[in-house]
Each structure stands twice: as structure tokens, then as C-alpha cells.
Amino acid sequence: MDGVSATKEIRKLQKNGKINKCFIVALTANVREIANDILFDDYLCKPLTRESLKGMLLKIYDETVHPNELLKV
């Protein structure tokens, strides 16, 4: 199963209330392949760098953690 197929299955489960919403990031060598695909929340391009991964993790953290939770970290 490729990433697009797996993401479609995850989104179906979310829509049916079987799992909670999760942030899905595509890792691709060709951005045009996923440019029109709304299944993914974001994407990273290959080759993956430490800086790009760190930036994405910080972005996900900022978008998904409730501000009050930041005090607990």
C-alpha cells in the first residue's frame, strides 16, 4: 500500500469516527504529485534534511497542542 492509499484509509476511519484526526505529512520527491491532493495536511520534499523535519515537527506541535498544554512541557 502506498502513502496515498494509506492516507485515504486513515481519512475514512476518521470520517466514520473510528479514530481521531491526525496530522499527515507526505514525503515526496515530486511536489506536483501531491499538489492537488487534499488528503495530506502538509508535505516535505526529498531529500529530507534535519532542518526541514525539525521545522515540520515544530509546525505540527504549534498547530495541534492547546496553548495551555505548552505550560506542561
Residue pairs with C-beta under 8 A, 6 or more apart in sequence:
1 9
3 26
3 27
4 34
4 37
4 39
7 24
7 26
7 39
7 40
8 39
10 19
10 22
10 24
11 39
13 19
14 20
14 21
14 22
23 41
23 42
23 60
23 63
23 64
24 39
24 40
24 41
25 40
25 41
25 42
25 43
25 44
25 56
25 60
26 34
26 37
26 40
26 42
26 43
26 44
27 43
27 44
27 45
27 46
27 48
28 34
28 43
28 44
28 45
28 46
29 45
29 46
31 43
31 45
34 40
34 43
42 56
42 59
42 60
44 52
44 53
44 56
45 52
